[in-house]
Amino acid sequence: MDYLETSSLSQTIDNISEALLFGFDINRGEKEKIANFLLDRHLAPGAYAGLFAPTESDMKQDLVLFTGEKIKSNAGRRHIMGEEASRILHKLDIENEAVSRVLREADEGLKQRINESKSPLGTYCCKTCSCSLWLNVSAGGLNHDSDILKAGLEFLKQHRDDKGTWKSFPYFYTLYVLNEIEPELAMDELQFASKSILRWINRKQMEETNYLLRRKFIGEAILNKLH
């Protein structure tokens, strides 16, 4: 399939994220086309904090996260797409000066915005935005700063409830992010969520959508890590 959708940053991110999750192959030529598209979105109008800008089409509709939750706020859409685009550019593993420069500049812009916000270490803005930050860092963003991830996971831990979920955090997107973080860092939260994952997987589900298949795959991947 063609993973690049030039009219939509969010759809391109979604396509590649699916390929990464399920282990689909992206050939070198396609990777280079995607990287060039992302380079063109860097600092384009609408870019958040020196990151990667949504397209006009993206900003006319809600952002649907990889696991199906919707983001309606303008700033939230721009920020999360920027974080996830940075993550994808890291994951493409294209080694050239242009990519290195853009990733470096994206990190610098994001660091500046985080510092200006005076958010606690490991967090930024809302809980969903914090998850997108961890997703980016887990792929190499912000120099793969493990202190950010450790502090973020401690923040997440403080929001546990008695259901195996986290208060005000988007449950499936949070699981998606935790599955991408090194197991040695995320293991406590994966263990905590294991019973809620089992309950959800064992429930009778409605029609299988792409989002449902992704959620099941992520849940099963997490459970496999625990055995």
VOGU-758330 format. One line per 2 residues: for each residue x, y, z of C-alpha. Coordinates in Angstrom, 1 decimal. Layout:
# residues N
X/Y/Z  ...
//
This chain:
# residues 227
0.0/0.0/0.0  1.0/3.7/-0.3
1.6/4.9/3.2  2.1/8.6/2.2
-1.1/10.7/2.1  0.1/14.2/1.0
-3.2/15.8/1.8  -3.2/14.7/5.4
-0.4/14.5/8.0  -2.7/12.7/10.4
-3.6/10.0/7.9  0.1/9.5/6.9
1.0/9.1/10.6  -1.8/6.7/11.1
-0.8/4.6/8.1  2.8/4.3/9.2
2.0/3.7/12.8  -0.1/0.8/11.7
2.7/-0.6/9.7  5.1/-0.2/12.6
2.6/-1.9/15.0  1.9/-4.9/12.8
5.4/-5.2/11.4  4.4/-4.4/7.8
7.3/-3.6/5.4  7.9/-0.1/4.2
10.4/0.0/1.4  13.3/2.4/1.3
11.9/4.5/-1.5  8.6/5.0/0.3
10.4/5.9/3.5  12.3/8.6/1.7
9.1/10.0/0.2  7.5/10.1/3.7
10.6/11.7/5.2  10.6/14.4/2.6
6.9/15.1/3.2  7.6/15.4/6.9
10.5/17.8/6.3  8.2/20.0/4.2
5.7/20.1/7.1  8.4/21.2/9.6
7.7/24.8/10.6  4.9/25.1/8.0
2.0/27.4/8.9  0.2/25.9/11.9
3.2/24.0/13.3  3.1/23.8/17.1
6.3/24.6/19.1  8.7/24.2/16.2
7.3/20.7/15.3  5.4/19.5/12.1
2.3/21.2/10.8  -1.0/19.6/10.0
-2.4/20.2/6.6  -5.5/22.3/5.8
-7.5/19.2/5.5  -6.3/18.0/9.0
-7.5/21.2/10.6  -11.0/20.9/9.2
-11.8/17.8/11.3  -11.3/16.2/14.7
-8.0/14.3/15.1  -8.7/10.6/15.6
-5.9/9.0/17.7  -4.3/5.8/16.6
-6.5/3.9/19.0  -9.7/5.7/18.0
-10.1/8.5/20.6  -11.0/11.9/19.3
-9.2/15.2/19.9  -11.3/18.3/19.2
-9.2/21.2/20.4  -7.1/23.1/17.9
-3.9/23.2/20.0  -4.3/19.6/21.0
-4.5/18.4/17.4  -1.5/20.5/16.4
0.6/19.4/19.3  -0.2/15.7/19.1
0.3/15.5/15.4  3.6/17.3/15.8
4.8/14.9/18.5  3.7/11.9/16.5
5.3/13.2/13.2  8.6/13.6/15.1
8.3/10.0/16.3  7.6/8.7/12.8
10.6/10.6/11.4  12.8/8.9/14.0
11.3/5.5/13.3  11.9/5.8/9.5
15.6/5.8/10.4  16.7/8.0/7.4
20.3/9.1/8.0  21.0/12.4/6.3
21.9/15.9/7.3  18.4/17.3/6.5
16.6/14.8/8.7  19.1/15.2/11.5
18.8/19.0/11.4  15.0/19.0/11.4
14.8/16.6/14.3  17.3/18.7/16.2
15.3/21.9/15.5  12.1/20.2/16.4
13.6/19.1/19.8  14.8/22.6/20.5
11.4/24.1/19.8  9.6/21.6/21.9
12.1/21.9/24.8  11.6/25.7/24.7
7.8/25.4/24.8  7.9/22.8/27.7
10.3/25.1/29.7  8.1/28.1/29.1
5.0/26.1/30.3  6.7/25.2/33.5
5.0/21.8/33.4  6.2/19.2/35.9
9.0/17.1/34.4  7.6/14.3/32.3
4.3/16.1/31.5  3.1/18.7/29.1
-0.3/20.4/28.8  -3.1/17.8/29.3
-2.8/14.1/29.9  -3.3/13.1/26.3
-0.6/15.5/25.2  1.7/14.1/27.9
1.1/10.6/26.4  2.1/11.9/22.9
5.3/13.4/24.4  6.2/10.0/25.9
5.5/8.4/22.5  7.9/10.8/20.8
10.6/10.4/23.5  10.3/6.6/23.4
11.3/6.8/19.7  14.3/9.1/20.3
12.8/12.5/20.6  14.4/14.9/23.1
17.5/12.7/23.0  15.5/9.8/24.3
15.6/11.3/27.7  14.8/8.5/30.2
14.2/11.0/33.0  11.2/12.4/31.1
9.8/8.9/30.7  10.5/8.0/34.3
8.9/11.1/35.6  6.0/10.8/33.2
5.3/7.2/34.3  5.4/8.3/37.9
2.8/11.0/37.1  0.7/8.3/35.4
1.0/6.1/38.5  -0.4/8.8/40.6
-3.6/8.7/38.5  -4.4/5.0/38.9
-7.9/4.1/39.8  -9.4/0.8/41.2
-10.4/-0.4/37.7  -6.9/-0.9/36.3
-7.1/2.4/34.3  -6.0/5.9/34.9
-8.2/8.9/35.8  -8.7/11.3/32.8
-6.1/9.4/30.6  -7.4/8.0/27.3
-7.2/4.3/28.2  -6.3/2.7/24.8
-4.0/5.5/23.7  -2.2/5.2/27.0
-1.8/1.4/26.5  -0.5/2.1/23.0
2.2/4.5/24.4  3.1/2.1/27.3
3.6/-0.7/24.8  6.1/1.5/22.9
8.2/2.4/26.0  11.0/0.1/27.1
9.5/-2.7/29.2  11.9/-2.1/32.0
10.5/1.4/32.4  6.9/0.7/31.8
6.5/-2.7/33.5  4.8/-1.4/36.7
2.0/0.3/34.7  1.7/-2.7/32.4
1.3/-5.0/35.4  -1.2/-2.6/36.9
-3.3/-2.6/33.7  -3.1/-6.3/33.0
-6.4/-7.2/34.7  -8.3/-4.5/32.9
-6.8/-5.6/29.6  -7.9/-9.2/30.2
-11.4/-8.1/31.1  -11.7/-6.0/27.9
-10.3/-8.7/25.6  -12.7/-11.3/27.1
-15.7/-9.1/26.5  -17.9/-9.7/23.6
-17.0/-7.1/21.1  -19.1/-5.4/18.4
-18.1/-5.2/14.8  -14.3/-5.4/14.3
-13.1/-2.0/13.2  -9.5/-1.1/12.5
-9.4/0.6/15.9  -10.7/-2.5/17.6
-8.1/-4.7/15.9  -5.4/-2.3/17.0
-6.6/-2.2/20.6  -6.7/-6.0/20.7
-3.3/-6.4/19.2  -1.8/-3.9/21.7
-3.5/-5.5/24.6  -2.3/-9.0/23.6
1.2/-7.6/23.0  1.3/-6.2/26.5
0.0/-9.4/28.1  2.7/-11.4/26.2
5.3/-9.1/27.7  4.1/-10.1/31.2
4.5/-13.8/30.7
//
